[in-house]
Amino acid sequence: MQKQVFKFLAKVNKIILPSYSKQRLDLAKANKLQMAIIGWRWFVTKNALD
């Protein structure tokens, strides 16, 4: 059940949130909002794959 929720969230993230890797964002220059988005996407992807 929980894995299905994270898979759904991963699909929503892909549609709504920007992909900073495609924009070639340097993590050292990212602001706090960008770092929060990166962290959220990582957390959801990690849990969707487990």
Summary of the structure (lengths in Angstrom):
residues: 50
radius of gyration: 11.7
end to end distance: 12.5
largest distance: 37.3
contacts: 104
relative contact order: 0.21
helix: 72%
strand: 0%
